[in-house]
């Protein structure tokens, strides 16, 4: 089945602020990915940590 444009599934912004079209990717040690995905709401929590890291670096 080919990918359809403008489908209703996929990553949706949570607070009406659109996501960047280019994702941030990085490698982790073996086993970290599975542990991370087991944490409830892990994506939103990771986004908050990234924002905090940026604020710490800039301030």
Backbone as XML, in Angstrom:
<?xml version="1.0"?>
<chain id="A" units="angstrom">
  <residue number="1" name="UNK">
    <atom name="N" x="0.849" y="-1.171" z="0.000"/>
    <atom name="CA" x="0.000" y="0.000" z="0.000"/>
    <atom name="C" x="0.900" y="1.242" z="0.000"/>
  </residue>
  <residue number="2" name="UNK">
    <atom name="N" x="0.744" y="2.122" z="-0.966"/>
    <atom name="CA" x="1.582" y="3.329" z="-1.001"/>
    <atom name="C" x="1.173" y="4.342" z="0.057"/>
  </residue>
  <residue number="3" name="UNK">
    <atom name="N" x="2.128" y="5.160" z="0.433"/>
    <atom name="CA" x="1.877" y="6.208" z="1.420"/>
    <atom name="C" x="0.975" y="7.269" z="0.797"/>
  </residue>
  <residue number="4" name="UNK">
    <atom name="N" x="-0.067" y="7.664" z="1.519"/>
    <atom name="CA" x="-0.986" y="8.679" z="1.022"/>
    <atom name="C" x="-0.692" y="10.014" z="1.687"/>
  </residue>
  <residue number="5" name="UNK">
    <atom name="N" x="-0.651" y="11.074" z="0.895"/>
    <atom name="CA" x="-0.424" y="12.408" z="1.443"/>
    <atom name="C" x="-1.650" y="12.881" z="2.197"/>
  </residue>
  <residue number="6" name="UNK">
    <atom name="N" x="-1.419" y="13.750" z="3.170"/>
    <atom name="CA" x="-2.487" y="14.343" z="3.982"/>
    <atom name="C" x="-3.312" y="13.311" z="4.753"/>
  </residue>
  <residue number="7" name="UNK">
    <atom name="N" x="-2.660" y="12.210" z="5.156"/>
    <atom name="CA" x="-3.374" y="11.203" z="5.938"/>
    <atom name="C" x="-3.571" y="11.697" z="7.365"/>
  </residue>
  <residue number="8" name="UNK">
    <atom name="N" x="-4.490" y="11.120" z="8.095"/>
    <atom name="CA" x="-4.827" y="11.570" z="9.447"/>
    <atom name="C" x="-3.905" y="10.968" z="10.507"/>
  </residue>
  <residue number="9" name="UNK">
    <atom name="N" x="-3.150" y="9.940" z="10.166"/>
    <atom name="CA" x="-2.251" y="9.297" z="11.123"/>
    <atom name="C" x="-0.872" y="9.936" z="11.065"/>
  </residue>
  <residue number="10" name="UNK">
    <atom name="N" x="-0.070" y="9.708" z="12.070"/>
    <atom name="CA" x="1.290" y="10.225" z="12.088"/>
    <atom name="C" x="1.488" y="11.229" z="13.211"/>
  </residue>
  <residue number="11" name="UNK">
    <atom name="N" x="2.660" y="11.838" z="13.255"/>
    <atom name="CA" x="2.994" y="12.790" z="14.314"/>
    <atom name="C" x="2.155" y="14.051" z="14.177"/>
  </residue>
  <residue number="12" name="UNK">
    <atom name="N" x="1.455" y="14.385" z="15.207"/>
    <atom name="CA" x="0.621" y="15.579" z="15.230"/>
    <atom name="C" x="1.110" y="16.499" z="16.340"/>
  </residue>
  <residue number="13" name="UNK">
    <atom name="N" x="1.148" y="17.811" z="16.106"/>
    <atom name="CA" x="1.558" y="18.728" z="17.164"/>
    <atom name="C" x="0.579" y="18.690" z="18.330"/>
  </residue>
  <residue number="14" name="UNK">
    <atom name="N" x="1.106" y="18.827" z="19.538"/>
    <atom name="CA" x="0.278" y="18.711" z="20.732"/>
    <atom name="C" x="-0.320" y="20.045" z="21.166"/>
  </residue>
  <residue number="15" name="UNK">
    <atom name="N" x="0.345" y="21.139" z="20.838"/>
    <atom name="CA" x="-0.120" y="22.437" z="21.314"/>
    <atom name="C" x="-0.261" y="23.436" z="20.165"/>
  </residue>
  <residue number="16" name="UNK">
    <atom name="N" x="-0.722" y="22.978" z="19.035"/>
    <atom name="CA" x="-0.931" y="23.796" z="17.836"/>
    <atom name="C" x="0.345" y="24.457" z="17.322"/>
  </residue>
  <residue number="17" name="UNK">
    <atom name="N" x="1.485" y="24.019" z="17.797"/>
    <atom name="CA" x="2.766" y="24.496" z="17.301"/>
    <atom name="C" x="3.346" y="23.381" z="16.441"/>
  </residue>
  <residue number="18" name="UNK">
    <atom name="N" x="3.545" y="23.627" z="15.144"/>
    <atom name="CA" x="3.981" y="22.535" z="14.256"/>
    <atom name="C" x="5.387" y="22.048" z="14.579"/>
  </residue>
  <residue number="19" name="UNK">
    <atom name="N" x="5.607" y="20.763" z="14.318"/>
    <atom name="CA" x="6.935" y="20.185" z="14.491"/>
    <atom name="C" x="7.812" y="20.572" z="13.305"/>
  </residue>
  <residue number="20" name="UNK">
    <atom name="N" x="9.112" y="20.587" z="13.528"/>
    <atom name="CA" x="10.066" y="20.798" z="12.450"/>
    <atom name="C" x="9.962" y="19.599" z="11.505"/>
  </residue>
  <residue number="21" name="UNK">
    <atom name="N" x="10.088" y="19.839" z="10.230"/>
    <atom name="CA" x="9.965" y="18.740" z="9.259"/>
    <atom name="C" x="11.169" y="17.807" z="9.278"/>
  </residue>
  <residue number="22" name="UNK">
    <atom name="N" x="12.311" y="18.295" z="9.788"/>
    <atom name="CA" x="13.512" y="17.477" z="9.866"/>
    <atom name="C" x="13.688" y="16.986" z="11.300"/>
  </residue>
  <residue number="23" name="UNK">
    <atom name="N" x="13.643" y="15.669" z="11.533"/>
    <atom name="CA" x="13.775" y="15.160" z="12.903"/>
    <atom name="C" x="15.215" y="15.239" z="13.405"/>
  </residue>
  <residue number="24" name="UNK">
    <atom name="N" x="15.356" y="15.242" z="14.722"/>
    <atom name="CA" x="16.670" y="15.182" z="15.363"/>
    <atom name="C" x="16.926" y="13.714" z="15.683"/>
  </residue>
  <residue number="25" name="UNK">
    <atom name="N" x="18.038" y="13.185" z="15.203"/>
    <atom name="CA" x="18.350" y="11.773" z="15.420"/>
    <atom name="C" x="19.730" y="11.652" z="16.066"/>
  </residue>
  <residue number="26" name="UNK">
    <atom name="N" x="19.852" y="10.701" z="16.981"/>
    <atom name="CA" x="21.158" y="10.442" z="17.579"/>
    <atom name="C" x="21.216" y="8.991" z="18.023"/>
  </residue>
  <residue number="27" name="UNK">
    <atom name="N" x="22.436" y="8.465" z="18.083"/>
    <atom name="CA" x="22.648" y="7.074" z="18.469"/>
    <atom name="C" x="22.742" y="6.954" z="19.981"/>
  </residue>
  <residue number="28" name="UNK">
    <atom name="N" x="22.266" y="5.834" z="20.495"/>
    <atom name="CA" x="22.354" y="5.534" z="21.920"/>
    <atom name="C" x="22.968" y="4.150" z="22.090"/>
  </residue>
  <residue number="29" name="UNK">
    <atom name="N" x="23.373" y="3.854" z="23.306"/>
    <atom name="CA" x="23.954" y="2.544" z="23.576"/>
    <atom name="C" x="22.895" y="1.454" z="23.443"/>
  </residue>
  <residue number="30" name="UNK">
    <atom name="N" x="23.350" y="0.256" z="23.245"/>
    <atom name="CA" x="22.476" y="-0.888" z="23.068"/>
    <atom name="C" x="21.533" y="-1.040" z="24.262"/>
  </residue>
  <residue number="31" name="UNK">
    <atom name="N" x="20.248" y="-1.187" z="24.003"/>
    <atom name="CA" x="19.258" y="-1.390" z="25.047"/>
    <atom name="C" x="18.568" y="-0.119" z="25.508"/>
  </residue>
  <residue number="32" name="UNK">
    <atom name="N" x="19.157" y="1.045" z="25.247"/>
    <atom name="CA" x="18.575" y="2.312" z="25.702"/>
    <atom name="C" x="17.274" y="2.597" z="24.973"/>
  </residue>
  <residue number="33" name="UNK">
    <atom name="N" x="17.220" y="2.321" z="23.701"/>
    <atom name="CA" x="16.019" y="2.587" z="22.901"/>
    <atom name="C" x="14.802" y="1.877" z="23.474"/>
  </residue>
  <residue number="34" name="UNK">
    <atom name="N" x="14.933" y="0.607" z="23.788"/>
    <atom name="CA" x="13.813" y="-0.161" z="24.334"/>
    <atom name="C" x="13.386" y="0.361" z="25.701"/>
  </residue>
  <residue number="35" name="UNK">
    <atom name="N" x="14.358" y="0.721" z="26.531"/>
    <atom name="CA" x="14.030" y="1.262" z="27.855"/>
    <atom name="C" x="13.321" y="2.604" z="27.729"/>
  </residue>
  <residue number="36" name="UNK">
    <atom name="N" x="13.782" y="3.431" z="26.806"/>
    <atom name="CA" x="13.170" y="4.737" z="26.592"/>
    <atom name="C" x="11.726" y="4.597" z="26.120"/>
  </residue>
  <residue number="37" name="UNK">
    <atom name="N" x="11.493" y="3.700" z="25.173"/>
    <atom name="CA" x="10.146" y="3.524" z="24.624"/>
    <atom name="C" x="9.175" y="2.934" z="25.648"/>
  </residue>
  <residue number="38" name="UNK">
    <atom name="N" x="9.696" y="2.348" z="26.723"/>
    <atom name="CA" x="8.852" y="1.783" z="27.776"/>
    <atom name="C" x="8.343" y="2.862" z="28.738"/>
  </residue>
  <residue number="39" name="UNK">
    <atom name="N" x="8.911" y="4.059" z="28.678"/>
    <atom name="CA" x="8.499" y="5.161" z="29.558"/>
    <atom name="C" x="7.256" y="5.814" z="28.979"/>
  </residue>
  <residue number="40" name="UNK">
    <atom name="N" x="6.184" y="5.935" z="29.780"/>
    <atom name="CA" x="4.984" y="6.597" z="29.279"/>
    <atom name="C" x="5.267" y="8.052" z="28.902"/>
  </residue>
  <residue number="41" name="UNK">
    <atom name="N" x="4.723" y="8.480" z="27.795"/>
    <atom name="CA" x="4.857" y="9.879" z="27.338"/>
    <atom name="C" x="6.315" y="10.265" z="27.102"/>
  </residue>
  <residue number="42" name="UNK">
    <atom name="N" x="7.149" y="9.311" z="26.667"/>
    <atom name="CA" x="8.580" y="9.539" z="26.572"/>
    <atom name="C" x="8.955" y="10.630" z="25.579"/>
  </residue>
  <residue number="43" name="UNK">
    <atom name="N" x="8.216" y="10.754" z="24.492"/>
    <atom name="CA" x="8.567" y="11.760" z="23.485"/>
    <atom name="C" x="8.385" y="13.174" z="24.025"/>
  </residue>
  <residue number="44" name="UNK">
    <atom name="N" x="7.262" y="13.421" z="24.666"/>
    <atom name="CA" x="7.010" y="14.757" z="25.210"/>
    <atom name="C" x="7.986" y="15.074" z="26.337"/>
  </residue>
  <residue number="45" name="UNK">
    <atom name="N" x="8.289" y="14.102" z="27.174"/>
    <atom name="CA" x="9.238" y="14.324" z="28.266"/>
    <atom name="C" x="10.638" y="14.614" z="27.724"/>
  </residue>
  <residue number="46" name="UNK">
    <atom name="N" x="11.026" y="13.921" z="26.660"/>
    <atom name="CA" x="12.326" y="14.156" z="26.044"/>
    <atom name="C" x="12.380" y="15.538" z="25.401"/>
  </residue>
  <residue number="47" name="UNK">
    <atom name="N" x="11.287" y="15.965" z="24.781"/>
    <atom name="CA" x="11.233" y="17.318" z="24.208"/>
    <atom name="C" x="11.442" y="18.380" z="25.287"/>
  </residue>
  <residue number="48" name="UNK">
    <atom name="N" x="10.836" y="18.180" z="26.454"/>
    <atom name="CA" x="10.999" y="19.132" z="27.563"/>
    <atom name="C" x="12.452" y="19.164" z="28.041"/>
  </residue>
  <residue number="49" name="UNK">
    <atom name="N" x="13.087" y="17.995" z="28.130"/>
    <atom name="CA" x="14.492" y="17.942" z="28.542"/>
    <atom name="C" x="15.390" y="18.646" z="27.536"/>
  </residue>
  <residue number="50" name="UNK">
    <atom name="N" x="15.097" y="18.508" z="26.262"/>
    <atom name="CA" x="15.877" y="19.185" z="25.228"/>
    <atom name="C" x="15.713" y="20.692" z="25.358"/>
  </residue>
  <residue number="51" name="UNK">
    <atom name="N" x="14.480" y="21.156" z="25.587"/>
    <atom name="CA" x="14.246" y="22.590" z="25.790"/>
    <atom name="C" x="15.035" y="23.105" z="26.997"/>
  </residue>
  <residue number="52" name="UNK">
    <atom name="N" x="15.064" y="22.335" z="28.089"/>
    <atom name="CA" x="15.806" y="22.731" z="29.280"/>
    <atom name="C" x="17.310" y="22.797" z="28.987"/>
  </residue>
  <residue number="53" name="UNK">
    <atom name="N" x="17.810" y="21.838" z="28.239"/>
    <atom name="CA" x="19.231" y="21.820" z="27.879"/>
    <atom name="C" x="19.587" y="23.044" z="27.050"/>
  </residue>
  <residue number="54" name="UNK">
    <atom name="N" x="18.755" y="23.408" z="26.109"/>
    <atom name="CA" x="18.989" y="24.589" z="25.278"/>
    <atom name="C" x="18.964" y="25.853" z="26.126"/>
  </residue>
  <residue number="55" name="UNK">
    <atom name="N" x="17.985" y="25.964" z="27.033"/>
    <atom name="CA" x="17.909" y="27.134" z="27.913"/>
    <atom name="C" x="19.151" y="27.254" z="28.787"/>
  </residue>
  <residue number="56" name="UNK">
    <atom name="N" x="19.624" y="26.116" z="29.325"/>
    <atom name="CA" x="20.818" y="26.102" z="30.165"/>
    <atom name="C" x="22.042" y="26.556" z="29.374"/>
  </residue>
  <residue number="57" name="UNK">
    <atom name="N" x="22.135" y="26.100" z="28.135"/>
    <atom name="CA" x="23.285" y="26.444" z="27.306"/>
    <atom name="C" x="23.269" y="27.911" z="26.904"/>
  </residue>
  <residue number="58" name="UNK">
    <atom name="N" x="22.071" y="28.424" z="26.577"/>
    <atom name="CA" x="21.956" y="29.822" z="26.126"/>
    <atom name="C" x="22.029" y="30.817" z="27.287"/>
  </residue>
  <residue number="59" name="UNK">
    <atom name="N" x="21.579" y="30.394" z="28.461"/>
    <atom name="CA" x="21.504" y="31.322" z="29.592"/>
    <atom name="C" x="22.656" y="31.213" z="30.477"/>
  </residue>
</chain>
